[in-house]
């Protein structure tokens, strides 16, 4: 039976559309949208300077990203309350990296190509910051990381900066503290073999501890995301060390501490700034008592600048700031200061202004950017006791 012409045309149209859909390539992975906690800012208007932020707002290291977001937001609010920059308001576009390098790289591409940001703040983890840095460097947009301590991060290019110390310095600090302050002569190192941060910090610690006459009697490893460390800890207990250096993140360290104590391994655990999080105490509890780690600042430091920042942060977010919040705040303040000093807001002008930073008054210590685009600044060593950290000593660069 013949069909009406109108029905034939409709069928033909549907067939063409279906064919076109099948022939199209699959959509590219989407960049994570700004979270509900950090609402999207409209594209920069003529009266707005837009900054970009990439952080792990979800995933295993979410406390890093949330703390950083708060510190960045506080710095921007302060700048706007003081009149903004160059007669304009400052705003920030936020994307969630989920703690994944590939997600962070996509976010940076979007910040540059779509949002047209002047500068990018982030990330916490060195592996993630390096993925971001490749995109920022290629586009000529300055990036400032707040807590990525691996030396390779700023080696990605002359548009990449940091406001924290680097692992070689942090590794020396903890090796010296273990040998001279704790009088340890035999230690074991337990490394996350999937994290550039952990691998680099372990390498420097081992080299420096051995230079000072100490012995590393075993070197064990695990992979990020592991939950059972008993095999490594049993092997460590067998060699009877005086201490264990664990240059990992709080997500792993808390579990490692609990399992170590359950197995009867009672020696001090030592680590780096990756330990710093309120979640560390939730995960590790009293098993962490008597442990030590290096960090960027200590809240019980009497510095009035730090005290004022801590009070503002607690009022705004209902908790005391950790070092990630402080360093993200410092990174943002430094970027805003560079915007004021630069002759214009081009990538090159901002890069040159950031590179020229000397004795910037950060809440986590004065910041001078050196020829490698790294911050020259002090470190502190903290002791964990009764669910809190206590200031032990300061080490200058």
Helices and strands as residue ranges (DSSP letters): H 5-23, E 48-55, H 62-81, E 89-96, H 101-113, E 119-121, H 126-139, E 142-145, G 154-156, E 160-162, H 167-176, I 177-181, E 186-192, H 196-211, E 215-222, H 230-238, E 243-245, H 250-262, E 268-271, G 273-275, H 278-284, G 285-288, E 291-295, H 304-317, H 323-341, H 347-355, E 360-362, E 365-369, E 375-376, E 379-385, E 388-395
